[in-house]
Amino acid sequence: MPQTQSHSAVNKAMATITLISSWISYIFWAFLSVGIVLNLLYSTVGYLFAGWGSANAAFWGVFAFRNIRLLVHCIAFFCYRPAPEMLNPRYSAKDVTVVVPTITPHKMDFLETVTCICRNEPNTIIVVTVGQQNEMIGRQSLSLLMHKFPGINFSIMTAKEANKRAQIGVAARQITTPITFLVDASVFWGPSFLTSALAAFEDASVYLVGTNKRVRVSTWDSLENFLPWGFMFNFFGSTYLGRHNFEIRATNTIDGGLFAVSGRTMGIRTAFLKDPKILYGFENERVSSALGRFIPACNAPLLPDDDNYLTRQVINAGHKIKIQYTEDARVEIAPQFTYPRFLS
């Protein structure tokens, strides 16, 4: 017993030393980084707004700030490693519920999305639409898939309003599996998507998983994509998602964080999503509750950025986020970056 207690004391002491050393290292690099950035900004802003210093110093300040960041991200991007797939994984597709909020169950993109999900054979697929008519259309659209994939539990639900947060909230309360994937109705998975994406959840501290994304770029699907105007905006959207991929893979490698996990497809632990406090905030987040007392517009529900909210809550709770950037975990997104939609 005394020997066990001594080992426990040694382990606690080592853990404390490791924690202190990590904080010292973190503070050192933080101060060094802030010092470099402030020095660059000092010389650059001073030249631009106060007229002192030289144009060369201002230029090299901006140049260094931009390209040092790029270099660090490039190194981190190539140092990235995905979560490995286990021979005997803790989670399989039968531990997954997939939620698909939609207001267009009549479109071919929606049907293709659900078909791709079915090929991964999850436990449950919950489609949440708005209105009885859309619910009926959804049942008709999915009737063949229900017959073709009898091992999947299909559920079609309705929300009171066309609001992605409200639609996900309706589904969340019905989920019984440990893992949930939230998917937009214009996103297409490969047949091994869940196998690869679930590997990230083998780490018990990972609560949110993002994936690799790519836009389908085809000029033959529609005349709008073939014309230079339509092709240009779809190209802008494609490069935006390409930069998004680069950013989240690099920053997640550096310190485990990132600015947001895309809601086009994200995996999250169901217990966290169903937590009453998280779910209440998800459905009732306001622009500003404090300012809302004086400015009614600020008390309006914050409808977009559901993915930003979940990312923020996972980080605030101290849980890990993992980007599973593999070929199998890559999702394709239907061409949707058109004018004027892209500008909004």
Helices and strands as residue ranges (DSSP letters): H 2-45, I 46-50, H 55-79, G 93-95, E 96-101, H 108-119, E 124-130, H 132-148, E 153-159, H 164-172, E 179-183, E 187-188, H 193-197, G 198-202, E 206-215, H 223-226, H 228-255, E 265-269, H 270-273, H 276-284, H 289-292, G 296-299, H 306-316, E 320-324, E 330-333, G 341-343
